[in-house]
Amino acid sequence: MTDAPEPAEPSLDIDRHLKYWRMCLQAPLPIHYLSNDGNRMALAYFIINSIAILTPPPLSASSSSSSPNPEQQQPTPPRRKQPLIPPEDRPRLRQWVLSHQQPGGGFASTPTLLFPAAEKGPSSAGWEGETGGAEEGGEEDDREGACAAGLANLAATLFALQLLALLADEGDEAGAFAGVDRARTLRWLRRLQRDDGSFGEVLKRLPRVGWFIGGGYDMRYCYLAASIRWMLRGDVREGEPGWVGDFDTEGLARYISRSQTYDGGFAGSSAEEPHAGYAYCAIGALSLLDRPLHNSTAAYSSAVLHSGIRDVPGLLHWLASRQFIYLEPSTVDDEEEEEDNFLLPQSLADLTLSENGRHVACNGRCNKVADTCYTWWVGAALANLGHRDLLDWTSSRRFLLEKMAHRIGGFGKHPGDPPDVYHACFGLTALAVMGEPGLSEVDSALAVPVSTVRVIEKARAALVERARDERRSLVTGALEMGLAMRGEKPSWLSAVGG
Amino acid sequence: MPSKGKPAKSRASEASKSSPQPTTTTIASATQPPLPPTPPSDDTQTVSDRAKSRSAAARPLDTLLHQKGGALSALSRQDQSAWLAARIASRLAKRPALAASATTTGGGAAVARLSCGGGPKTLKEAWKAVNELSLPLRAVDSTSAAAARKRGYCYRNGEGDLRVKEFEARWEKKLVLSCLAVESRCFRDRRERERRGDREEKTGEQVVVTEHEVFEETRRRREMAALRRELYGGGVGKDGKLATDPEWDDVEPVVLEEPEGALAAIAYPADYAEAMAYLRAVMQAKEYSERCLRLTEHIINMNPSHYTVWLYRAANVFALKVSIPDEIAWLNRVALSNLKNYQIWHHRHLLVENYFPTIASDPATLSTFAAAERSFLQQILSQDTKNYHVWSYRSYLVGKLNLFGDADELAAIEAMIDDDVRNNSAWSHRFFLVFSNPAHASPGFAATEADPKVPAAVVDREVEYAEEKIRLAPQNQSGWNYLRGVLVKGGRKLGSVGEFVVGFVKGLGEGEEAEDVMSTHALDLLAEIYAEKGDKEKADLSLTRLGQKWDRIRVGYWEWRKKCVEAPA
């Protein structure tokens, strides 16, 4: 008998986490979220996505439409008493999301800069940013003016689409994207691409400068662009109704490929320091460029991903290196705040002691500190590369549940920190992507439940179908008009001397 | 004459003013209306109570009836007829036009029938009784008073619960507020006249609003805002910094109203909500002005992370042709107080993009600018040595101003690595400085790609530098990553540093006692060196020992590496 038995594995307290999210859903977020006022769509995604992950559908394994008789299925776990988001609230919440859509395509990231529609009519051309020349230039100029104002934001657009899918009505998954201006959003997306293949997050016309793609060089934008394209574009071929010009996917892949750094990681460009979040984004973006449009949650091998990364072993080495043994900071000497959760052992042999290694944390960069979200960025990046096994999951899971979970629910950024919606969400996605029991299965590339990915597939198909129909009816209309005239010159035309 | 219709008016007001009286049970016999017991002083009585007692005094018979439980039979016969008379008379009194014509028999009869079903005689008697008893008829509109009684009196803002003295003090404040509002109105009128170019009525000179007047008005607005807040509570866009600033008078703030179903609402502080309401208004009006610059500054001080606010600021900077160095100086102050913010660096990037072409042909200005930027970057990095956005900006600046060969830049980075050999941001920047230098690097080569153009001397220097730093901290991965990166870039075999690497690994596979590893990264690189040489056995042993003992958390990774050694892709 050993006198120090191994402590039991911790368990995830789902109700406690739901309690935290209920608070975030139902009460205004406290004032320290003010700095995120410009990212409210992101905050909304963290909240709704986490609730979806914590409340898996009773038959998460199969889609509801293909199970005609639920009674005959094997017994399902008892449904939670009261859904946190009642079905009747969903249309209203989707309406809130849609109210951020911009006339020039894309979604704004916060209602603080939306103008009340009732007072301004359907066009938002009144926004700052010049209209395209003439003052009264008609609808297209209005839309161009709205585009010039630069309110539509790349991240907000992806989060809005994810939210619409997460908030789809049960039984009407195909209607999730109803109201989304697919064509304009895709055209706007194309304009956010720079000549070098990279993307910015906003498009704005600045006085005396002209059109400006704002947002710096940031791998996140490449990922966001690839995701939005996958969610909206569909399989329409050039010349078919509903076709919208694609952005330069090869240019994007080239840009990403060139952003690998000397140590195998990814940065905003190869001139910068690699970062785990950017590595996730680079891998995710490449894999989304040729992700199948249907049944996409089944395993597939992305040719773009494999040809787009110059040094795959280097990348795996760099990702695997993000893990480190988390040592409890000693209370005696913690002068260096920065290093108090990235402690190095006295000698390497210390790491072989059995009590060390119980907790494994991830950092985002070499020699940086532990942070909840990097367990997700690193774990999901490895999952996207088909190498989940390179993460020491047992110890990483213990780190999340024993060191990062807060007693009021949610996860904090650093050990002991109070929870915040960003880290609380990515703590859950990390657990879910590694198959934590009781949670929805999560898609590692799209960061939403697998069931939501299926909603997106249906919603996209419905949008594309609608675009085809609209064009078709226009074409048929013109044809009918031609037939009615039997190719003859109409009499009114002769009358005016034509 | 009793039939005149409005006979009791003056008496009614007298009645309400009459001094406190002991309660009488029979009004008609006592000829004086009853009043409630001695009212409490103004210190204790609330205005609502006072109104109730006044209302009761104006309606003595109703009050009596109420006291007797509401049954008419409980009153004395005299009081019964007095009550009836008062009712009839008060109804007549409410119809002045008809009551005036009630002198004529026909008309009077019609009114009497209309009001109480009786004839002209009844009418006459009613007036007589009312006059004799001095019953108040129209002191308080009885129907609305009844409604008010149900509602607990219609004082707003909780005024009904105030003590009389407090209520009077409140009235005084309202009065002061009204006076200030009149003065404020005068100020606005004067300013409007100034805008129109009007002349003073007396002197004939042009109307000019002086700075002192503006100052006085600002002070007045603050006073008004404070009074309004005290009297009626606060409100966005009504009493904040901007609403009290005469400069913003012409802007109607557009206040955000969150609909039901709004997600991720934030408890916005009043100042912030007000400023955003004004921002919405000016953005919508496409205004570019000095005050807009100040407005963005005001908002950035409260929330430096709102990218739209920064972009709007940039639009103002360009539209107003603000001097870029001035804007950068302002930005430095903001950056130092908001270390973690990255919008600041996007803004700086945008400014430099537009500033650079104007100084590109002037080497002196260019080098002054580069020096000033470096000095600021050093200042901010000394406070936050691994700030990602600062380092990103730094690499951008190096590219933009071609500082690759700049000795100061390399020296600054070496100093940072000397200060903290584990600062991976500084190592990354060094790699970029050395191996993207257009003086000797091939354009368009990836970081992980060998570049034949890089001189051997540069590769030698960098290998030596890395080795020297690794000796200081063998378990610091930054140095090892750098070393490996330099070898690949220089097109050299990893084995070219084999001797150096092997120095960190002793007695590999020679048993627990003999084996000592000073750096897992050395053992990692050693495994690669063995594989490069084709020594699969040694490579496998190195990786096995890493997974078994020296780096067990990555056992999954080391196992994968072993498979790669067995069957290289």
Interface residues (C-beta under 8 A of the other chain):
Chain A: C24 L25 P28 L29 P30 I31 Y33 L34 S35 N36 D37 G38 N39 R40 M41 L43 A44 I47 I48 D89 R92 L93 Q95 W96 V97 S99 S109 T110 P111 T112 L113 F115 P116 K120 G126 W127 E128 G129 E130 A149 G150 L151 N153 L163 E201 V202 K204 L206 P207 R208 V209 F212 G214 G215 G216 Y217 S257 R258 Q260 T261 Y262 D263 G264 A267 G268 S269 S270 A271 E272 E273 P274 H275 R310 D311 P313 G314 L316 H317 A320 S321 Q323 F324 I325 L344 L348 L351 T352 G357 V360 R365 C366 N367 K368 H387 D389 L390 L391 D392 S395 V421
Chain B: V254 L256 E257 E258 P259 E260 G261 A262 L263 A264 A265 I266 A267 Y268 P269 Y272 M276 L279 R280 V282 M283 Q284 A285 K286 E287 Y288 M302 N303 P304 S305 H306 Y307 T308 V309 L311 Y312 A314 A315 F318 A319 K321 Y342 W345 H346 H349 L350 N354 K386 Y388 W391 S392 S395 Y396 V398 G399 R422 N423 N424 S425 S428 H429 F431 F432 F435 S436 A446 A447 T448 E449 Q475 N476 Q477 S478 N481 Y482 R484 G485 V486 V488 K489 V517 M518 S519 T520 K549 W550 D551 R552 I553 R554 V555 G556 Y557 W560 C564 A569
